[in-house]
Amino acid sequence: MQVTSSADGTTWAPFQALAIADYAHAEGNIYFFAAQVNPVLESSLLALFPLEHRGRGCLAFACSRDGVRWSRPMALLSCEGELG
C-alpha cells in the first residue's frame, strides 16, 4: 500500500509505502485500507481494513498521526479457521 498527499488537490507528493508496526508485508495481505480523520482526536487518523497475516485473518484497525506510519493492527473481528 502507498500514500500520497496534496495541499491543493492539483500537485501531489511522491508516493510512500505505508509502514505498519508488527506487520510483515511479505507474510500477509491487506485488501483495502479505509482511513479517515479520527473523530475523537482530529490530529490523527483511524483505518479499518481486512487483514490476512501469517495464515490468520481479521477485520482490524490502526491509528496514525501522519498517514504513513501506522500503529500495530488491532483485531476487531477474527475470521473463523485458518487461511492459506
Backbone atoms as SQL, in Angstrom:
CREATE TABLE atoms (id INTEGER PRIMARY KEY, chain TEXT, resi INTEGER, resn TEXT, atom TEXT, x REAL, y REAL, z REAL);
INSERT INTO atoms VALUES
  (1, 'A', 1, 'MET', 'N', 0.832, -1.169, 0.000),
  (2, 'A', 1, 'MET', 'CA', 0.000, 0.000, 0.000),
  (3, 'A', 1, 'MET', 'C', 0.877, 1.233, 0.000),
  (4, 'A', 2, 'GLN', 'N', 0.357, 2.277, -0.612),
  (5, 'A', 2, 'GLN', 'CA', 1.088, 3.531, -0.720),
  (6, 'A', 2, 'GLN', 'C', 0.168, 4.696, -0.394),
  (7, 'A', 3, 'VAL', 'N', 0.780, 5.818, -0.077),
  (8, 'A', 3, 'VAL', 'CA', 0.028, 7.031, 0.234),
  (9, 'A', 3, 'VAL', 'C', 0.725, 8.223, -0.411),
  (10, 'A', 4, 'THR', 'N', -0.073, 9.219, -0.768),
  (11, 'A', 4, 'THR', 'CA', 0.452, 10.484, -1.256),
  (12, 'A', 4, 'THR', 'C', -0.346, 11.602, -0.601),
  (13, 'A', 5, 'SER', 'N', 0.082, 12.841, -0.756),
  (14, 'A', 5, 'SER', 'CA', -0.645, 13.964, -0.172),
  (15, 'A', 5, 'SER', 'C', -0.588, 15.156, -1.103),
  (16, 'A', 6, 'SER', 'N', -1.550, 16.073, -0.882),
  (17, 'A', 6, 'SER', 'CA', -1.625, 17.287, -1.688),
  (18, 'A', 6, 'SER', 'C', -2.192, 18.408, -0.833),
  (19, 'A', 7, 'ALA', 'N', -1.600, 19.576, -0.939),
  (20, 'A', 7, 'ALA', 'CA', -2.112, 20.743, -0.226),
  (21, 'A', 7, 'ALA', 'C', -3.208, 21.438, -1.028),
  (22, 'A', 8, 'ASP', 'N', -3.191, 21.261, -2.355),
  (23, 'A', 8, 'ASP', 'CA', -4.131, 21.996, -3.205),
  (24, 'A', 8, 'ASP', 'C', -4.994, 21.113, -4.104),
  (25, 'A', 9, 'GLY', 'N', -4.801, 19.789, -4.080),
  (26, 'A', 9, 'GLY', 'CA', -5.568, 18.887, -4.920),
  (27, 'A', 9, 'GLY', 'C', -5.122, 18.861, -6.368),
  (28, 'A', 10, 'THR', 'N', -4.056, 19.588, -6.692),
  (29, 'A', 10, 'THR', 'CA', -3.540, 19.655, -8.058),
  (30, 'A', 10, 'THR', 'C', -2.150, 19.033, -8.163),
  (31, 'A', 11, 'THR', 'N', -1.273, 19.410, -7.263),
  (32, 'A', 11, 'THR', 'CA', 0.077, 18.848, -7.239),
  (33, 'A', 11, 'THR', 'C', 0.164, 17.866, -6.077),
  (34, 'A', 12, 'TRP', 'N', 0.872, 16.759, -6.325),
  (35, 'A', 12, 'TRP', 'CA', 0.916, 15.673, -5.349),
  (36, 'A', 12, 'TRP', 'C', 2.355, 15.318, -4.994),
  (37, 'A', 13, 'ALA', 'N', 2.571, 14.947, -3.745),
  (38, 'A', 13, 'ALA', 'CA', 3.874, 14.480, -3.278),
  (39, 'A', 13, 'ALA', 'C', 4.134, 13.087, -3.851),
  (40, 'A', 14, 'PRO', 'N', 5.395, 12.655, -3.904),
  (41, 'A', 14, 'PRO', 'CA', 5.689, 11.280, -4.341),
  (42, 'A', 14, 'PRO', 'C', 5.015, 10.263, -3.417),
  (43, 'A', 15, 'PHE', 'N', 4.640, 9.122, -3.981),
  (44, 'A', 15, 'PHE', 'CA', 4.062, 8.049, -3.178),
  (45, 'A', 15, 'PHE', 'C', 5.079, 7.527, -2.179),
  (46, 'A', 16, 'GLN', 'N', 4.573, 7.126, -0.992),
  (47, 'A', 16, 'GLN', 'CA', 5.386, 6.500, 0.045),
  (48, 'A', 16, 'GLN', 'C', 4.690, 5.205, 0.478),
  (49, 'A', 17, 'ALA', 'N', 5.459, 4.184, 0.752),
  (50, 'A', 17, 'ALA', 'CA', 4.890, 2.938, 1.269),
  (51, 'A', 17, 'ALA', 'C', 4.434, 3.141, 2.709),
  (52, 'A', 18, 'LEU', 'N', 3.284, 2.563, 3.060),
  (53, 'A', 18, 'LEU', 'CA', 2.828, 2.606, 4.441),
  (54, 'A', 18, 'LEU', 'C', 3.709, 1.710, 5.305),
  (55, 'A', 19, 'ALA', 'N', 3.962, 2.133, 6.515),
  (56, 'A', 19, 'ALA', 'CA', 4.695, 1.335, 7.497),
  (57, 'A', 19, 'ALA', 'C', 3.720, 1.009, 8.623),
  (58, 'A', 20, 'ILE', 'N', 3.434, -0.284, 8.807),
  (59, 'A', 20, 'ILE', 'CA', 2.504, -0.732, 9.831),
  (60, 'A', 20, 'ILE', 'C', 3.292, -1.541, 10.864),
  (61, 'A', 21, 'ALA', 'N', 3.274, -1.091, 12.099),
  (62, 'A', 21, 'ALA', 'CA', 4.046, -1.743, 13.163),
  (63, 'A', 21, 'ALA', 'C', 3.670, -3.213, 13.300),
  (64, 'A', 22, 'ASP', 'N', 4.660, -4.071, 13.442),
  (65, 'A', 22, 'ASP', 'CA', 4.492, -5.518, 13.653),
  (66, 'A', 22, 'ASP', 'C', 3.791, -6.234, 12.501),
  (67, 'A', 23, 'TYR', 'N', 3.798, -5.652, 11.307),
  (68, 'A', 23, 'TYR', 'CA', 3.183, -6.296, 10.147),
  (69, 'A', 23, 'TYR', 'C', 4.248, -6.542, 9.092),
  (70, 'A', 24, 'ALA', 'N', 4.434, -7.808, 8.745),
  (71, 'A', 24, 'ALA', 'CA', 5.410, -8.181, 7.719),
  (72, 'A', 24, 'ALA', 'C', 4.681, -8.298, 6.385),
  (73, 'A', 25, 'HIS', 'N', 4.895, -7.328, 5.481),
  (74, 'A', 25, 'HIS', 'CA', 4.204, -7.298, 4.191),
  (75, 'A', 25, 'HIS', 'C', 4.392, -8.595, 3.409),
  (76, 'A', 26, 'ALA', 'N', 5.542, -9.218, 3.519),
  (77, 'A', 26, 'ALA', 'CA', 5.811, -10.442, 2.759),
  (78, 'A', 26, 'ALA', 'C', 5.049, -11.640, 3.326),
  (79, 'A', 27, 'GLU', 'N', 4.465, -11.506, 4.518),
  (80, 'A', 27, 'GLU', 'CA', 3.783, -12.626, 5.159),
  (81, 'A', 27, 'GLU', 'C', 2.282, -12.422, 5.269),
  (82, 'A', 28, 'GLY', 'N', 1.712, -11.491, 4.495),
  (83, 'A', 28, 'GLY', 'CA', 0.282, -11.263, 4.613),
  (84, 'A', 28, 'GLY', 'C', -0.271, -10.395, 3.508),
  (85, 'A', 29, 'ASN', 'N', -1.558, -10.078, 3.641),
  (86, 'A', 29, 'ASN', 'CA', -2.260, -9.247, 2.672),
  (87, 'A', 29, 'ASN', 'C', -3.216, -8.307, 3.384),
  (88, 'A', 30, 'ILE', 'N', -3.274, -7.088, 2.894),
  (89, 'A', 30, 'ILE', 'CA', -4.306, -6.137, 3.282),
  (90, 'A', 30, 'ILE', 'C', -5.013, -5.783, 1.983),
  (91, 'A', 31, 'TYR', 'N', -6.319, -6.037, 1.934),
  (92, 'A', 31, 'TYR', 'CA', -7.040, -5.948, 0.677),
  (93, 'A', 31, 'TYR', 'C', -7.511, -4.536, 0.354),
  (94, 'A', 32, 'PHE', 'N', -7.807, -3.737, 1.332),
  (95, 'A', 32, 'PHE', 'CA', -8.047, -2.304, 1.165),
  (96, 'A', 32, 'PHE', 'C', -7.828, -1.648, 2.513),
  (97, 'A', 33, 'PHE', 'N', -7.682, -0.351, 2.513),
  (98, 'A', 33, 'PHE', 'CA', -7.317, 0.396, 3.711),
  (99, 'A', 33, 'PHE', 'C', -8.202, 1.635, 3.756),
  (100, 'A', 34, 'ALA', 'N', -9.220, 1.645, 4.603),
  (101, 'A', 34, 'ALA', 'CA', -10.182, 2.749, 4.682),
  (102, 'A', 34, 'ALA', 'C', -9.772, 3.686, 5.820),
  (103, 'A', 35, 'ALA', 'N', -9.056, 4.752, 5.495),
  (104, 'A', 35, 'ALA', 'CA', -8.550, 5.698, 6.502),
  (105, 'A', 35, 'ALA', 'C', -9.417, 6.950, 6.540),
  (106, 'A', 36, 'GLN', 'N', -9.657, 7.442, 7.758),
  (107, 'A', 36, 'GLN', 'CA', -10.458, 8.646, 7.986),
  (108, 'A', 36, 'GLN', 'C', -9.841, 9.445, 9.128),
  (109, 'A', 37, 'VAL', 'N', -10.208, 10.721, 9.209),
  (110, 'A', 37, 'VAL', 'CA', -9.808, 11.531, 10.355),
  (111, 'A', 37, 'VAL', 'C', -10.475, 10.947, 11.600),
  (112, 'A', 38, 'ASN', 'N', -9.707, 10.838, 12.677),
  (113, 'A', 38, 'ASN', 'CA', -10.207, 10.322, 13.946),
  (114, 'A', 38, 'ASN', 'C', -11.205, 11.327, 14.526),
  (115, 'A', 39, 'PRO', 'N', -12.478, 10.950, 14.738),
  (116, 'A', 39, 'PRO', 'CA', -13.459, 11.910, 15.254),
  (117, 'A', 39, 'PRO', 'C', -13.210, 12.325, 16.702),
  (118, 'A', 40, 'VAL', 'N', -12.397, 11.569, 17.422),
  (119, 'A', 40, 'VAL', 'CA', -12.088, 11.893, 18.820),
  (120, 'A', 40, 'VAL', 'C', -10.860, 12.784, 18.932),
  (121, 'A', 41, 'LEU', 'N', -9.885, 12.588, 18.028),
  (122, 'A', 41, 'LEU', 'CA', -8.644, 13.361, 18.032),
  (123, 'A', 41, 'LEU', 'C', -8.316, 13.720, 16.587),
  (124, 'A', 42, 'GLU', 'N', -8.742, 14.888, 16.139),
  (125, 'A', 42, 'GLU', 'CA', -8.659, 15.260, 14.729),
  (126, 'A', 42, 'GLU', 'C', -7.241, 15.403, 14.187),
  (127, 'A', 43, 'SER', 'N', -6.242, 15.379, 15.050),
  (128, 'A', 43, 'SER', 'CA', -4.855, 15.419, 14.585),
  (129, 'A', 43, 'SER', 'C', -4.327, 14.023, 14.268),
  (130, 'A', 44, 'SER', 'N', -5.202, 13.022, 14.294),
  (131, 'A', 44, 'SER', 'CA', -4.791, 11.645, 13.989),
  (132, 'A', 44, 'SER', 'C', -5.775, 11.002, 13.014),
  (133, 'A', 45, 'LEU', 'N', -5.399, 9.827, 12.520),
  (134, 'A', 45, 'LEU', 'CA', -6.221, 9.071, 11.575),
  (135, 'A', 45, 'LEU', 'C', -6.519, 7.693, 12.141),
  (136, 'A', 46, 'LEU', 'N', -7.651, 7.133, 11.735),
  (137, 'A', 46, 'LEU', 'CA', -8.010, 5.747, 12.028),
  (138, 'A', 46, 'LEU', 'C', -8.231, 5.035, 10.706),
  (139, 'A', 47, 'ALA', 'N', -7.886, 3.760, 10.636),
  (140, 'A', 47, 'ALA', 'CA', -8.127, 2.978, 9.428),
  (141, 'A', 47, 'ALA', 'C', -8.726, 1.634, 9.799),
  (142, 'A', 48, 'LEU', 'N', -9.689, 1.191, 9.005),
  (143, 'A', 48, 'LEU', 'CA', -10.259, -0.150, 9.089),
  (144, 'A', 48, 'LEU', 'C', -9.820, -0.920, 7.862),
  (145, 'A', 49, 'PHE', 'N', -9.511, -2.215, 8.040),
  (146, 'A', 49, 'PHE', 'CA', -9.050, -2.993, 6.894),
  (147, 'A', 49, 'PHE', 'C', -9.132, -4.488, 7.187),
  (148, 'A', 50, 'PRO', 'N', -9.465, -5.293, 6.150),
  (149, 'A', 50, 'PRO', 'CA', -9.380, -6.741, 6.295),
  (150, 'A', 50, 'PRO', 'C', -7.917, -7.150, 6.191),
  (151, 'A', 51, 'LEU', 'N', -7.466, -7.958, 7.122),
  (152, 'A', 51, 'LEU', 'CA', -6.050, -8.311, 7.228),
  (153, 'A', 51, 'LEU', 'C', -5.880, -9.823, 7.250),
  (154, 'A', 52, 'GLU', 'N', -4.998, -10.315, 6.413),
  (155, 'A', 52, 'GLU', 'CA', -4.547, -11.709, 6.476),
  (156, 'A', 52, 'GLU', 'C', -3.059, -11.639, 6.752),
  (157, 'A', 53, 'HIS', 'N', -2.615, -12.305, 7.821),
  (158, 'A', 53, 'HIS', 'CA', -1.205, -12.239, 8.207),
  (159, 'A', 53, 'HIS', 'C', -0.808, -13.559, 8.840),
  (160, 'A', 54, 'ARG', 'N', 0.204, -14.198, 8.248),
  (161, 'A', 54, 'ARG', 'CA', 0.728, -15.460, 8.763),
  (162, 'A', 54, 'ARG', 'C', -0.364, -16.516, 8.922),
  (163, 'A', 55, 'GLY', 'N', -1.277, -16.582, 7.920),
  (164, 'A', 55, 'GLY', 'CA', -2.291, -17.623, 7.902),
  (165, 'A', 55, 'GLY', 'C', -3.530, -17.368, 8.730),
  (166, 'A', 56, 'ARG', 'N', -3.661, -16.207, 9.334),
  (167, 'A', 56, 'ARG', 'CA', -4.836, -15.870, 10.138),
  (168, 'A', 56, 'ARG', 'C', -5.457, -14.602, 9.574),
  (169, 'A', 57, 'GLY', 'N', -6.756, -14.421, 9.790),
  (170, 'A', 57, 'GLY', 'CA', -7.429, -13.254, 9.230),
  (171, 'A', 57, 'GLY', 'C', -8.322, -12.552, 10.233),
  (172, 'A', 58, 'CYS', 'N', -8.554, -11.257, 9.985),
  (173, 'A', 58, 'CYS', 'CA', -9.444, -10.490, 10.846),
  (174, 'A', 58, 'CYS', 'C', -9.810, -9.169, 10.169),
  (175, 'A', 59, 'LEU', 'N', -10.795, -8.507, 10.733),
  (176, 'A', 59, 'LEU', 'CA', -11.058, -7.113, 10.431),
  (177, 'A', 59, 'LEU', 'C', -10.304, -6.336, 11.497),
  (178, 'A', 60, 'ALA', 'N', -9.413, -5.446, 11.075),
  (179, 'A', 60, 'ALA', 'CA', -8.523, -4.765, 12.023),
  (180, 'A', 60, 'ALA', 'C', -8.647, -3.253, 11.915),
  (181, 'A', 61, 'PHE', 'N', -8.092, -2.558, 12.903),
  (182, 'A', 61, 'PHE', 'CA', -7.950, -1.113, 12.821),
  (183, 'A', 61, 'PHE', 'C', -6.554, -0.722, 13.279),
  (184, 'A', 62, 'ALA', 'N', -6.115, 0.450, 12.832),
  (185, 'A', 62, 'ALA', 'CA', -4.820, 1.006, 13.241),
  (186, 'A', 62, 'ALA', 'C', -4.956, 2.525, 13.283),
  (187, 'A', 63, 'CYS', 'N', -4.017, 3.178, 13.956),
  (188, 'A', 63, 'CYS', 'CA', -4.014, 4.632, 14.115),
  (189, 'A', 63, 'CYS', 'C', -2.717, 5.218, 13.570),
  (190, 'A', 64, 'SER', 'N', -2.777, 6.492, 13.156),
  (191, 'A', 64, 'SER', 'CA', -1.596, 7.177, 12.636),
  (192, 'A', 64, 'SER', 'C', -1.709, 8.666, 12.906),
  (193, 'A', 65, 'ARG', 'N', -0.569, 9.304, 13.040),
  (194, 'A', 65, 'ARG', 'CA', -0.539, 10.773, 13.145),
  (195, 'A', 65, 'ARG', 'C', -0.159, 11.427, 11.823),
  (196, 'A', 66, 'ASP', 'N', 0.508, 10.663, 10.922),
  (197, 'A', 66, 'ASP', 'CA', 0.985, 11.267, 9.677),
  (198, 'A', 66, 'ASP', 'C', 0.473, 10.578, 8.406),
  (199, 'A', 67, 'GLY', 'N', -0.281, 9.491, 8.543),
  (200, 'A', 67, 'GLY', 'CA', -0.801, 8.781, 7.381),
  (201, 'A', 67, 'GLY', 'C', 0.196, 7.846, 6.718),
  (202, 'A', 68, 'VAL', 'N', 1.437, 7.834, 7.182),
  (203, 'A', 68, 'VAL', 'CA', 2.475, 6.958, 6.631),
  (204, 'A', 68, 'VAL', 'C', 2.829, 5.869, 7.643),
  (205, 'A', 69, 'ARG', 'N', 3.117, 6.249, 8.867),
  (206, 'A', 69, 'ARG', 'CA', 3.456, 5.288, 9.933),
  (207, 'A', 69, 'ARG', 'C', 2.190, 4.977, 10.734),
  (208, 'A', 70, 'TRP', 'N', 1.858, 3.676, 10.833),
  (209, 'A', 70, 'TRP', 'CA', 0.634, 3.237, 11.479),
  (210, 'A', 70, 'TRP', 'C', 0.943, 2.339, 12.667),
  (211, 'A', 71, 'SER', 'N', 0.060, 2.348, 13.644),
  (212, 'A', 71, 'SER', 'CA', 0.218, 1.508, 14.830),
  (213, 'A', 71, 'SER', 'C', 0.053, 0.039, 14.475),
  (214, 'A', 72, 'ARG', 'N', 0.375, -0.801, 15.418),
  (215, 'A', 72, 'ARG', 'CA', 0.164, -2.246, 15.277),
  (216, 'A', 72, 'ARG', 'C', -1.327, -2.491, 15.058),
  (217, 'A', 73, 'PRO', 'N', -1.693, -3.336, 14.086),
  (218, 'A', 73, 'PRO', 'CA', -3.110, -3.634, 13.859),
  (219, 'A', 73, 'PRO', 'C', -3.748, -4.296, 15.080),
  (220, 'A', 74, 'MET', 'N', -4.948, -3.868, 15.388),
  (221, 'A', 74, 'MET', 'CA', -5.723, -4.455, 16.481),
  (222, 'A', 74, 'MET', 'C', -6.950, -5.123, 15.866),
  (223, 'A', 75, 'ALA', 'N', -7.189, -6.380, 16.204),
  (224, 'A', 75, 'ALA', 'CA', -8.310, -7.133, 15.647),
  (225, 'A', 75, 'ALA', 'C', -9.628, -6.661, 16.258),
  (226, 'A', 76, 'LEU', 'N', -10.596, -6.361, 15.389),
  (227, 'A', 76, 'LEU', 'CA', -11.948, -6.067, 15.839),
  (228, 'A', 76, 'LEU', 'C', -12.830, -7.306, 15.746),
  (229, 'A', 77, 'LEU', 'N', -12.598, -8.097, 14.709),
  (230, 'A', 77, 'LEU', 'CA', -13.387, -9.298, 14.465),
  (231, 'A', 77, 'LEU', 'C', -12.506, -10.325, 13.776),
  (232, 'A', 78, 'SER', 'N', -12.297, -11.459, 14.419),
  (233, 'A', 78, 'SER', 'CA', -11.454, -12.511, 13.847),
  (234, 'A', 78, 'SER', 'C', -12.257, -13.365, 12.879),
  (235, 'A', 79, 'CYS', 'N', -11.548, -13.955, 11.902),
  (236, 'A', 79, 'CYS', 'CA', -12.138, -14.913, 10.972),
  (237, 'A', 79, 'CYS', 'C', -12.158, -16.282, 11.623),
  (238, 'A', 80, 'GLU', 'N', -13.103, -17.108, 11.218),
  (239, 'A', 80, 'GLU', 'CA', -13.153, -18.491, 11.667),
  (240, 'A', 80, 'GLU', 'C', -12.121, -19.306, 10.907),
  (241, 'A', 81, 'GLY', 'N', -11.395, -20.180, 11.574),
  (242, 'A', 81, 'GLY', 'CA', -10.481, -21.100, 10.916),
  (243, 'A', 81, 'GLY', 'C', -9.195, -20.456, 10.449),
  (244, 'A', 82, 'GLU', 'N', -8.377, -21.261, 9.830),
  (245, 'A', 82, 'GLU', 'CA', -7.072, -20.851, 9.308),
  (246, 'A', 82, 'GLU', 'C', -7.182, -20.496, 7.832),
  (247, 'A', 83, 'LEU', 'N', -6.405, -19.543, 7.388),
  (248, 'A', 83, 'LEU', 'CA', -6.331, -19.173, 5.975),
  (249, 'A', 83, 'LEU', 'C', -5.052, -19.737, 5.372),
  (250, 'A', 84, 'GLY', 'N', -5.037, -19.823, 4.069),
  (251, 'A', 84, 'GLY', 'CA', -3.817, -20.107, 3.352),
  (252, 'A', 84, 'GLY', 'C', -3.450, -21.511, 3.204);
